[in-house]
């Protein structure tokens, strides 16, 4: 069994020590999450394991043939390549054969009569056959499809940041590795892609270490959790839920120890104030012990939990009124005929497949875009804060505290108390020693936290959040979710993060592939339970049908009072049919979990599961209809 050993590594960043003397081992089959507040060095640690950075001290040990594939937060790619060409960048025999084949095919397409390209194509084809690279080609196309990339010949230079991330993820999944390092792998993925990735990782034969904010994903996939906290690494066996339980026990033990330290500190402080002099060895030892206790206690006092409690502006009843709103992009229809009313206190989650226009709709609500068709009315008292996917307005050349003081010297919290910018920064886990730092020195996650603070200081009463879970640590996310629960205004959030949407939204706008938007009253999990197993192209039809169900049932009930002979025969066996379908789905899922790295087989099984679950949905609908007229 192959393993990688991290031995006593330390790293500083400027004057700040990120971590010291970290040691751990990762074995084959371990799927681990790496957690910690933004800025603690998670991505730095990953780069060291990947061999891209060198620690100040310590070493990383693994066999010479140990293969590591690393997905960075922002993958670096060659703009001159197409997506499929980028997939084949690598040094394995299969990838080299596919690179040569792609080059020869491109040349032959342009110069079909030239003998040079004909011979090159013939040699490349033989090389692909001899290395069995066709399987790699098939896997590449399947993985890209599962991650929502359809045009595999599109140029890398034309891709958005989200598309680049998905291509990067596909690339690291293509070839088997002893260790997969994944930095925020679920960013920019919709729910079907996230679910497919979870199933893939659960069956991965090597080791996996990932940084992710997606707590449901962590709970589904991991069997170990590493937490990087104040320079120390804590390891927990189990998934995210077990980690939370064990961390709570550790924190409780820590509080108990701190209470003991505080009592001892008070006693020692009283003794020191009596003016004891270090004239004897015993007194000197006691003074030294006092200094040690003082450091521990004061260090604990300086720790603060991230909490948000800021005053908002008054908001009237009317927020947004949309009437038959529609929009296109580059002559492609995004959505049409969307009519709805948003009121004070609404908590709305926006979800749907990538590229459907979710961010475009937020831009409309924020006043950055005028609808091409229909009308949008905005309430007079609306004061919007728009948390975009980019850190708008952050000037890297400015210092943290100066940047915020340009917005306000102080703010008023929910209790009506004045809070200085310095105090606010400490609340947001920026210690006083860092207030004078340049913004450019912050990590990506710290910049997101600063950007969030900047927006909340403007006293908004409507929050528009575009993928707010991307690049925020789980601690900050938990506090943001708690804040949104008490926020007195309106929240509209675009997200594919099931955990986040469940906590903050009680109604949804679902973007469908037929360019309509379906309102749904309920949580994201409830929507997934009803429609998550149905193929995307059929969901809008089912949802449209569901909206008419009550009316249809009423009309049919007036005309029909009992089952026909044929319907009675169907009713007698329908429950057995439902049970059989459930058993078939369970069997297929077991086969999918055991399939390993055979991506072609995995795709076939996934399609069979989709078909059976769709059949099960139809059978359940039929059972509901027949049950109205069945007797006893």
C-alpha positions as CSV (number, residue, x, y, z in Angstrom):
1,X,0.0,0.0,0.0
2,X,1.4,3.4,-1.1
3,X,1.5,6.3,1.4
4,X,2.8,9.8,1.6
5,X,4.4,11.2,4.8
6,X,4.5,14.8,5.8
7,X,7.2,15.2,8.5
8,X,7.7,18.3,10.7
9,X,7.0,20.9,8.0
10,X,6.8,24.6,9.0
11,X,6.1,27.7,7.0
12,X,6.0,31.5,7.6
13,X,4.4,34.1,5.4
14,X,6.0,37.5,6.0
15,X,6.1,37.8,9.8
16,X,3.3,35.4,10.4
17,X,3.8,31.7,11.1
18,X,1.3,29.8,9.1
19,X,2.0,26.4,10.7
20,X,4.8,24.7,12.6
21,X,6.0,21.1,12.8
22,X,3.1,19.6,11.0
23,X,3.3,15.8,10.6
24,X,0.8,13.3,9.2
25,X,0.5,10.3,6.9
26,X,-2.0,9.6,4.1
27,X,-2.7,6.1,3.0
28,X,-4.4,4.6,-0.1
29,X,-8.2,4.8,0.2
30,X,-8.3,7.7,2.6
31,X,-10.5,10.5,1.5
32,X,-9.8,13.6,3.7
33,X,-11.2,17.1,4.0
34,X,-8.8,19.9,4.9
35,X,-10.6,22.6,6.9
36,X,-9.6,25.9,8.5
37,X,-10.4,29.6,8.5
38,X,-9.2,31.4,5.3
39,X,-5.6,32.5,5.6
40,X,-4.4,29.6,7.8
41,X,-2.4,28.1,5.0
42,X,-4.6,25.3,3.5
43,X,-3.7,26.0,-0.1
44,X,-0.1,26.6,0.8
45,X,0.0,23.2,2.4
46,X,-1.5,21.6,-0.7
47,X,1.1,23.3,-3.0
48,X,3.9,21.9,-0.8
49,X,2.5,18.4,-1.0
50,X,2.2,18.8,-4.8
51,X,5.8,19.8,-5.0
52,X,5.1,23.3,-6.2
53,X,6.4,25.0,-3.0
54,X,9.1,24.1,-0.6
55,X,8.5,24.4,3.2
56,X,10.9,26.4,5.4
57,X,11.7,23.2,7.3
58,X,10.7,19.6,7.3
59,X,10.2,17.2,4.4
60,X,7.6,15.3,2.4
61,X,8.3,11.6,1.7
62,X,6.7,9.3,-0.9
63,X,7.9,6.6,-3.4
64,X,9.6,7.7,-6.6
65,X,6.7,6.4,-8.7
66,X,4.1,8.2,-6.5
67,X,1.7,10.1,-8.8
68,X,0.1,13.3,-7.5
69,X,-2.6,15.2,-9.5
70,X,-3.4,18.7,-8.2
71,X,-6.5,20.9,-8.9
72,X,-5.7,24.5,-8.0
73,X,-8.3,27.1,-7.1
74,X,-7.5,28.8,-10.4
75,X,-6.1,26.2,-12.9
76,X,-3.3,27.4,-15.3
77,X,-3.9,26.3,-18.9
78,X,-2.6,27.0,-22.4
79,X,-4.8,29.5,-24.2
80,X,-3.7,28.2,-27.5
81,X,-5.2,24.7,-27.0
82,X,-8.8,23.4,-27.3
83,X,-10.5,21.8,-24.3
84,X,-9.8,18.2,-25.6
85,X,-6.2,19.1,-26.3
86,X,-5.8,20.5,-22.8
87,X,-7.2,17.2,-21.4
88,X,-4.3,15.3,-23.1
89,X,-1.5,17.5,-21.6
90,X,0.7,15.1,-19.6
91,X,3.6,12.6,-19.9
92,X,1.9,9.2,-19.7
93,X,2.2,7.0,-22.9
94,X,-1.6,7.2,-23.4
95,X,-1.7,11.0,-23.2
96,X,1.3,11.4,-25.5
97,X,-0.3,9.1,-28.1
98,X,-3.6,11.1,-27.9
99,X,-1.6,14.4,-28.3
100,X,0.1,13.1,-31.4
101,X,-3.2,11.8,-32.8
102,X,-5.0,15.1,-32.2
103,X,-2.2,17.0,-33.9
104,X,-2.1,14.7,-36.9
105,X,-5.9,14.8,-37.2
106,X,-5.9,18.6,-37.1
107,X,-3.2,18.7,-39.8
108,X,-5.0,16.2,-42.0
109,X,-8.3,18.2,-41.7
110,X,-6.5,21.3,-43.1
111,X,-4.3,19.5,-45.6
112,X,-6.1,16.3,-46.5
113,X,-4.1,15.6,-49.7
114,X,-0.6,16.1,-48.2
115,X,1.3,12.8,-47.7
116,X,3.1,14.2,-44.7
117,X,-0.1,14.5,-42.7
118,X,-1.5,11.2,-44.0
119,X,1.6,9.3,-42.8
120,X,1.5,11.2,-39.5
121,X,-2.1,10.3,-39.0
122,X,-1.4,6.6,-39.8
123,X,1.4,6.5,-37.3
124,X,-0.6,8.3,-34.6
125,X,-3.5,5.9,-35.1
126,X,-1.2,2.9,-34.6
127,X,0.3,4.5,-31.5
128,X,-3.2,5.1,-30.0
129,X,-4.1,1.4,-30.7
130,X,-1.0,0.0,-29.2
131,X,-1.3,2.0,-26.0
132,X,-5.1,1.4,-25.7
133,X,-5.5,5.2,-25.5
134,X,-9.0,5.0,-27.0
135,X,-10.3,4.2,-23.5
136,X,-8.6,7.4,-22.3
137,X,-10.3,9.4,-25.1
138,X,-13.7,7.9,-24.1
139,X,-13.2,8.6,-20.4
140,X,-12.1,12.2,-21.2
141,X,-15.3,12.9,-23.2
142,X,-17.4,11.2,-20.5
143,X,-15.9,13.2,-17.6
144,X,-16.2,16.5,-19.5
145,X,-19.9,15.7,-20.2
146,X,-20.6,14.9,-16.6
147,X,-19.1,18.2,-15.6
148,X,-21.2,20.2,-18.0
149,X,-18.6,20.7,-20.8
150,X,-20.3,19.9,-24.2
151,X,-18.1,21.6,-26.9
152,X,-14.8,19.8,-26.4
153,X,-13.2,21.6,-29.3
154,X,-13.8,25.1,-27.8
155,X,-10.7,27.1,-27.3
156,X,-9.3,27.5,-23.7
157,X,-9.0,31.2,-24.3
158,X,-12.8,31.5,-24.7
159,X,-13.7,29.9,-21.4
160,X,-15.1,31.6,-18.3
161,X,-13.4,31.1,-14.9
162,X,-16.0,28.5,-14.0
163,X,-15.5,26.6,-17.2
164,X,-11.7,26.6,-16.7
165,X,-12.2,25.1,-13.2
166,X,-14.4,22.3,-14.6
167,X,-11.9,21.5,-17.3
168,X,-9.1,21.5,-14.7
169,X,-11.1,19.1,-12.5
170,X,-11.8,16.8,-15.5
171,X,-8.1,16.8,-16.3
172,X,-6.9,15.6,-12.9
173,X,-9.6,13.0,-12.8
174,X,-8.7,11.6,-16.2
175,X,-5.6,9.6,-15.3
176,X,-5.3,7.4,-12.1
177,X,-3.2,9.0,-9.3
178,X,-1.9,7.8,-5.9
179,X,-3.0,11.2,-4.4
180,X,-5.6,13.6,-5.7
181,X,-5.3,17.2,-4.3
182,X,-8.5,19.1,-4.9
183,X,-8.8,22.8,-4.0
184,X,-12.6,23.7,-3.9
185,X,-13.6,21.1,-6.5
186,X,-17.3,21.8,-6.3
187,X,-17.1,25.5,-7.2
188,X,-19.0,26.2,-10.3
189,X,-20.7,22.7,-10.4
190,X,-24.4,22.2,-10.5
191,X,-26.1,19.6,-8.4
192,X,-25.9,16.6,-10.9
193,X,-22.2,17.2,-11.4
194,X,-21.6,17.5,-7.7
195,X,-23.4,14.2,-7.1
196,X,-21.5,12.5,-9.9
197,X,-18.2,13.8,-8.4
198,X,-19.2,12.5,-5.0
199,X,-19.9,9.0,-6.4
200,X,-16.6,9.1,-8.3
201,X,-14.5,10.0,-5.2
202,X,-16.2,7.5,-3.0
203,X,-14.9,4.8,-5.4
204,X,-11.5,6.3,-5.9
205,X,-8.6,3.8,-5.3
206,X,-5.9,6.3,-4.3
207,X,-5.9,8.9,-1.6
208,X,-7.8,12.2,-1.8
209,X,-7.2,15.4,0.1
210,X,-9.6,18.3,-0.6
211,X,-10.4,21.8,0.5
212,X,-14.1,22.5,0.2
213,X,-16.8,24.6,1.7
214,X,-19.5,22.1,0.7
215,X,-20.5,20.4,3.9
216,X,-22.9,17.9,2.4
217,X,-20.2,16.9,-0.1
218,X,-17.7,16.5,2.8
219,X,-20.2,14.4,4.7
220,X,-20.9,12.2,1.7
221,X,-17.4,11.5,0.7
222,X,-14.8,11.8,3.5
223,X,-13.5,9.3,6.0
224,X,-11.0,11.7,7.6
225,X,-11.0,15.4,8.4
226,X,-7.9,17.5,8.9
227,X,-8.4,20.9,10.7
228,X,-5.7,23.5,10.4
229,X,-6.2,25.8,13.4
230,X,-3.7,28.4,14.7
231,X,-0.7,26.7,13.2
232,X,-1.7,23.3,14.5
233,X,-3.1,20.3,12.6
234,X,-5.8,18.2,14.2
235,X,-6.9,14.9,12.6
236,X,-10.3,13.3,13.0
237,X,-11.5,9.9,11.8
238,X,-14.9,9.9,10.1
239,X,-16.9,12.3,8.0
240,X,-17.9,15.9,8.5
241,X,-20.7,15.1,11.0
242,X,-18.4,13.0,13.1
243,X,-15.8,15.7,12.9
244,X,-18.3,18.3,14.3
245,X,-19.1,16.0,17.2
246,X,-15.5,15.3,18.1
247,X,-14.5,19.0,17.7
248,X,-17.2,20.0,20.1
249,X,-15.8,17.5,22.6
250,X,-12.3,19.0,22.1
251,X,-13.5,22.5,22.5
252,X,-15.4,21.6,25.7
253,X,-12.2,20.1,27.1
254,X,-10.3,23.1,26.1
255,X,-12.8,25.4,27.9
256,X,-12.5,23.3,31.0
257,X,-8.7,23.6,30.9
258,X,-9.0,27.3,30.4
259,X,-11.3,27.7,33.4
260,X,-8.6,25.9,35.5
261,X,-5.9,28.2,34.0
262,X,-8.0,31.3,34.7
263,X,-8.4,30.3,38.4
264,X,-4.7,29.6,38.7
265,X,-3.9,32.9,36.9
266,X,-6.0,34.9,39.4
267,X,-4.2,33.3,42.3
268,X,-0.8,33.8,40.8
269,X,-1.6,37.4,39.9
270,X,-2.6,38.1,43.5
271,X,0.8,36.7,44.6
272,X,2.7,38.8,42.0
273,X,1.0,42.0,43.1
274,X,2.3,41.5,46.6
275,X,5.6,42.4,45.2
276,X,7.4,39.0,45.4
277,X,11.0,39.2,44.3
278,X,12.9,36.6,42.4
279,X,15.5,36.1,45.1
280,X,15.2,32.4,45.4
281,X,15.1,29.6,42.9
282,X,11.6,28.7,44.1
283,X,10.3,32.3,43.6
284,X,12.0,32.5,40.2
285,X,10.3,29.3,39.1
286,X,6.9,30.6,40.3
287,X,7.3,33.9,38.4
288,X,8.3,31.9,35.2
289,X,5.2,29.8,35.7
290,X,3.1,32.9,36.0
291,X,4.4,34.2,32.7
292,X,3.5,30.9,31.0
293,X,0.0,31.0,32.4
294,X,-0.4,34.6,31.5
295,X,0.5,33.9,27.8
296,X,-2.1,31.1,27.6
297,X,-4.9,33.2,29.2
298,X,-4.3,36.3,27.3
299,X,-4.0,34.3,24.1
300,X,-7.5,32.8,24.8
301,X,-8.9,36.3,25.5
302,X,-7.6,37.5,22.2
303,X,-9.5,34.7,20.3
304,X,-12.9,35.8,19.0
305,X,-15.6,34.0,17.3
306,X,-16.7,35.5,14.0
307,X,-20.1,37.1,14.4
308,X,-22.1,39.7,12.5
309,X,-24.5,42.1,14.1
310,X,-24.9,45.2,12.1
311,X,-27.8,47.7,11.7
312,X,-29.8,47.7,8.5
313,X,-31.9,50.3,6.7
314,X,-35.7,50.4,6.8
315,X,-37.3,48.4,4.1
316,X,-40.9,48.8,2.9
317,X,-43.3,46.0,1.9
318,X,-42.5,46.1,-1.9
319,X,-39.1,45.0,-3.0
320,X,-39.1,43.8,-6.6
321,X,-42.0,43.2,-9.0
322,X,-41.1,41.3,-12.2
323,X,-43.7,41.0,-15.0
324,X,-43.0,38.7,-18.0
325,X,-39.3,39.5,-17.8
326,X,-37.0,37.9,-20.5
327,X,-33.3,38.1,-21.5
328,X,-31.0,36.8,-24.2
329,X,-27.2,36.7,-24.5
330,X,-25.4,36.6,-27.8
331,X,-28.7,35.9,-29.5
332,X,-29.3,32.9,-27.2
333,X,-32.4,32.9,-25.0
334,X,-31.6,32.7,-21.3
335,X,-35.1,32.9,-19.8
336,X,-38.5,34.3,-20.7
337,X,-41.9,35.4,-19.3
338,X,-40.8,35.4,-15.7
339,X,-43.4,37.0,-13.4
340,X,-43.1,37.2,-9.6
341,X,-43.3,39.5,-6.6
342,X,-40.5,39.8,-4.0
343,X,-41.5,41.1,-0.6
344,X,-39.8,42.2,2.6
345,X,-38.4,39.2,4.5
346,X,-38.4,36.8,1.6
347,X,-35.6,34.2,1.5
348,X,-35.2,33.1,-2.1
349,X,-32.6,30.6,-3.5
350,X,-31.9,30.5,-7.2
351,X,-30.7,27.3,-8.7
352,X,-30.4,25.5,-12.1
353,X,-27.9,24.4,-14.7
354,X,-24.9,26.4,-15.5
355,X,-25.2,29.1,-18.2
356,X,-29.0,29.4,-17.7
357,X,-28.9,33.1,-16.7
358,X,-29.0,33.1,-12.9
359,X,-26.3,35.7,-12.5
360,X,-27.9,37.8,-15.3
361,X,-31.2,37.9,-13.2
362,X,-29.2,39.0,-10.2
363,X,-27.7,41.8,-12.3
364,X,-31.2,42.9,-13.2
365,X,-32.3,43.0,-9.6
366,X,-29.1,45.0,-8.7
367,X,-29.9,47.6,-11.4
368,X,-26.9,46.7,-13.6
369,X,-29.0,45.4,-16.4
370,X,-32.3,46.4,-18.0
371,X,-34.6,43.5,-19.1
372,X,-34.9,43.1,-22.8
373,X,-38.6,42.2,-22.4
374,X,-41.1,42.7,-19.6
375,X,-40.8,45.1,-16.7
376,X,-39.0,45.3,-13.4
377,X,-40.2,47.6,-10.6
378,X,-37.9,48.3,-7.6
379,X,-39.3,49.5,-4.2
380,X,-38.5,53.0,-3.2
381,X,-36.8,52.0,0.1
382,X,-34.7,49.2,-1.4
383,X,-31.0,49.5,-0.6
384,X,-29.1,46.6,-2.3
385,X,-25.7,45.0,-1.4
386,X,-24.6,42.7,-4.2
387,X,-22.0,40.1,-3.2
388,X,-20.7,39.1,-6.7
389,X,-18.4,36.3,-7.6
390,X,-15.5,38.8,-8.0
391,X,-14.1,41.1,-5.2
392,X,-15.4,44.4,-6.8
393,X,-13.8,47.5,-5.4
394,X,-11.0,45.8,-3.5
395,X,-7.8,47.9,-4.2
396,X,-4.7,45.7,-3.6
397,X,-2.6,48.7,-3.1
398,X,-4.5,49.9,0.0
399,X,-4.2,48.9,3.6
400,X,-7.1,46.9,5.1
401,X,-8.1,49.5,7.7
402,X,-7.8,52.5,5.4
403,X,-9.9,50.8,2.8
404,X,-12.8,50.3,5.2
405,X,-12.5,53.7,6.8
406,X,-13.2,55.2,3.3
407,X,-16.7,53.7,3.7
408,X,-17.2,54.7,7.4
409,X,-15.1,55.5,10.4
410,X,-17.6,53.4,12.5
411,X,-20.9,51.6,12.2
412,X,-23.9,50.9,14.4
413,X,-24.6,47.4,15.4
414,X,-28.0,45.8,15.9
415,X,-28.0,46.9,19.5
416,X,-27.5,50.5,18.6
417,X,-23.9,50.7,19.7
418,X,-21.1,52.4,17.8
419,X,-18.5,50.0,16.6
420,X,-15.1,51.2,15.2
421,X,-13.7,49.8,12.0
422,X,-10.8,48.3,14.1
423,X,-13.3,46.5,16.3
424,X,-15.2,45.3,13.3
425,X,-12.1,43.9,11.7
426,X,-11.3,42.0,14.9
427,X,-14.8,40.6,14.9
428,X,-14.1,39.3,11.4
429,X,-11.0,37.5,12.5
430,X,-8.5,40.1,11.4
431,X,-6.2,40.6,14.4
432,X,-4.9,44.1,15.2
433,X,-1.4,43.2,13.9
434,X,-2.9,42.7,10.4
435,X,-5.0,45.9,10.1
436,X,-2.2,47.8,8.5
437,X,-1.4,45.1,5.9
438,X,-1.8,45.6,2.2
439,X,-4.9,43.9,0.8
440,X,-2.7,42.2,-1.8
441,X,-1.0,40.2,0.9
442,X,-4.3,38.5,1.9
443,X,-5.3,35.0,0.8
444,X,-8.2,34.6,-1.6
445,X,-10.5,33.6,1.2
446,X,-9.5,36.5,3.4
447,X,-10.2,38.9,0.5
448,X,-13.7,37.4,0.2
449,X,-14.2,37.9,4.0
450,X,-13.1,41.5,3.7
451,X,-15.3,42.1,0.7
452,X,-18.3,40.7,2.6
453,X,-17.5,43.0,5.5
454,X,-17.3,46.0,3.1
455,X,-20.8,45.3,1.8
456,X,-22.4,44.8,5.2
457,X,-21.0,48.1,6.4
458,X,-23.3,49.9,3.9
459,X,-26.4,49.1,5.9
460,X,-28.3,47.2,3.1
461,X,-31.8,45.9,3.5
462,X,-31.7,43.6,0.4
463,X,-28.8,41.1,0.0
464,X,-28.1,39.7,-3.5
465,X,-25.6,36.8,-3.1
466,X,-24.0,35.2,-6.2
467,X,-22.4,31.8,-5.2
468,X,-21.5,33.1,-1.7
469,X,-20.1,29.8,-0.6
470,X,-17.3,29.8,-3.2
471,X,-13.9,30.4,-1.4
472,X,-15.3,31.1,2.0
473,X,-14.3,28.7,4.9
474,X,-16.9,26.7,6.7
475,X,-16.6,28.8,9.9
476,X,-17.4,32.1,8.0
477,X,-20.2,30.4,6.1
478,X,-21.8,29.1,9.3
479,X,-21.8,32.6,10.8
480,X,-23.1,34.2,7.6
481,X,-25.9,31.7,7.6
482,X,-26.8,32.5,11.2
483,X,-26.7,36.2,10.3
484,X,-29.0,35.7,7.4
485,X,-31.5,34.0,9.7
486,X,-31.8,37.2,11.8
487,X,-31.4,39.6,8.9
488,X,-34.5,41.8,8.8
489,X,-34.5,42.4,5.1
490,X,-34.7,40.3,1.9
491,X,-32.2,37.8,0.7
492,X,-31.9,36.4,-2.9
493,X,-29.0,33.9,-3.3
494,X,-27.7,32.0,-6.3
495,X,-26.1,28.8,-5.1
496,X,-25.7,25.0,-5.8
497,X,-24.6,24.5,-2.2
498,X,-27.4,22.3,-0.7
499,X,-26.4,22.9,2.9
500,X,-26.3,26.7,2.4
501,X,-29.6,26.9,0.5
502,X,-31.4,24.7,3.1
503,X,-30.4,27.0,5.9
504,X,-31.2,30.4,4.2
505,X,-34.0,29.9,1.6
506,X,-37.5,28.7,2.0
507,X,-38.5,29.2,-1.6
508,X,-36.7,28.7,-4.9
509,X,-36.5,30.0,-8.5
510,X,-35.5,27.0,-10.6
511,X,-34.0,27.7,-14.0
512,X,-35.1,25.1,-16.5
513,X,-33.6,24.0,-19.8
514,X,-36.7,25.2,-21.8
515,X,-35.7,28.8,-20.7
516,X,-38.5,29.1,-18.1
517,X,-38.1,29.8,-14.4
518,X,-40.3,27.8,-12.0
519,X,-41.1,29.1,-8.5
520,X,-41.0,26.4,-5.9
521,X,-42.2,26.8,-2.3
522,X,-39.9,24.7,-0.1
523,X,-36.3,24.0,0.6
524,X,-33.6,22.8,-1.8
525,X,-33.6,19.3,-0.3
526,X,-37.3,19.1,-0.7
527,X,-37.0,20.1,-4.4
528,X,-34.2,17.6,-4.9
529,X,-36.3,14.9,-3.3
530,X,-39.2,15.6,-5.8
531,X,-37.2,16.3,-8.9
532,X,-33.5,15.6,-8.3
533,X,-33.6,12.1,-9.8
534,X,-35.3,13.2,-13.0
535,X,-33.2,14.1,-16.1
536,X,-32.9,17.9,-16.4
537,X,-34.7,18.0,-19.8
538,X,-37.8,16.4,-18.2
539,X,-37.9,18.5,-14.9
540,X,-39.7,21.5,-16.3
541,X,-42.4,19.3,-17.8
542,X,-42.9,17.5,-14.5
543,X,-43.0,20.8,-12.6
544,X,-45.4,22.3,-15.0
545,X,-47.6,19.3,-14.6
546,X,-47.4,19.4,-10.8
547,X,-48.7,23.0,-10.8
548,X,-51.9,21.8,-12.6
549,X,-52.3,18.6,-10.5
550,X,-54.9,20.0,-8.0
551,X,-57.1,21.4,-10.7
552,X,-57.0,18.3,-12.8
553,X,-57.8,16.0,-9.8
554,X,-60.8,18.2,-8.9
555,X,-62.1,18.0,-12.5
556,X,-61.6,14.2,-12.8
557,X,-63.1,13.5,-9.4
558,X,-66.4,15.1,-10.4
559,X,-66.6,12.8,-13.4
560,X,-65.1,9.5,-12.2
561,X,-66.0,7.5,-9.1
562,X,-64.4,4.0,-9.5
563,X,-61.7,2.1,-11.3
564,X,-62.3,0.4,-14.6
565,X,-61.7,-3.3,-14.9
566,X,-58.4,-2.7,-16.6
567,X,-57.4,-0.1,-14.0
568,X,-58.3,-2.6,-11.2
569,X,-55.9,-5.2,-12.7
570,X,-53.2,-2.5,-12.8
571,X,-53.9,-1.5,-9.2
572,X,-53.6,-5.1,-7.9
573,X,-49.9,-5.3,-9.0
574,X,-48.7,-1.7,-8.9
575,X,-47.3,-1.8,-5.4
576,X,-45.2,-4.9,-6.3
577,X,-44.0,-3.1,-9.4
578,X,-42.9,-0.1,-7.2
579,X,-41.0,-2.3,-4.8
580,X,-39.3,-4.1,-7.7
581,X,-38.2,-0.8,-9.2
582,X,-36.8,0.3,-5.9
583,X,-34.8,-2.9,-5.6
584,X,-33.5,-2.5,-9.1
585,X,-32.3,1.0,-8.3
586,X,-30.6,-0.2,-5.1
587,X,-28.8,-3.0,-7.0
588,X,-27.6,-0.6,-9.7
589,X,-26.3,1.8,-7.1
590,X,-24.4,-1.0,-5.4
591,X,-22.8,-1.9,-8.8
592,X,-21.9,1.8,-9.4
593,X,-20.2,2.0,-6.0
594,X,-18.1,-1.1,-6.8
595,X,-17.2,-0.1,-10.4
596,X,-13.9,1.7,-9.5
597,X,-12.2,3.6,-12.2
598,X,-14.1,2.1,-15.1
599,X,-15.7,5.3,-16.2
600,X,-17.4,3.8,-19.3
601,X,-19.2,1.3,-17.1
602,X,-20.0,4.0,-14.5
603,X,-21.6,6.1,-17.2
604,X,-23.7,3.2,-18.4
605,X,-24.9,2.4,-14.8
606,X,-25.7,6.0,-14.1
607,X,-27.9,6.2,-17.2
608,X,-29.7,3.0,-16.1
609,X,-30.2,4.4,-12.7
610,X,-31.7,7.6,-14.2
611,X,-34.0,5.6,-16.4
612,X,-35.2,3.4,-13.5
613,X,-35.8,6.3,-11.2
614,X,-37.7,8.1,-13.9
615,X,-39.9,5.0,-14.4
616,X,-40.3,4.8,-10.6
617,X,-41.5,8.5,-10.6
618,X,-44.1,7.7,-13.3
619,X,-45.3,4.6,-11.4
620,X,-45.7,6.6,-8.2
621,X,-47.7,9.2,-10.1
622,X,-49.9,6.5,-11.5
623,X,-50.4,4.9,-8.0
624,X,-51.5,8.3,-6.6
625,X,-54.1,8.6,-9.4
626,X,-55.5,5.0,-9.0
627,X,-55.6,5.3,-5.2
628,X,-58.3,7.9,-5.5
629,X,-60.8,5.4,-6.9
630,X,-59.5,2.1,-5.4
631,X,-61.8,0.5,-2.8
632,X,-60.4,-1.0,0.3
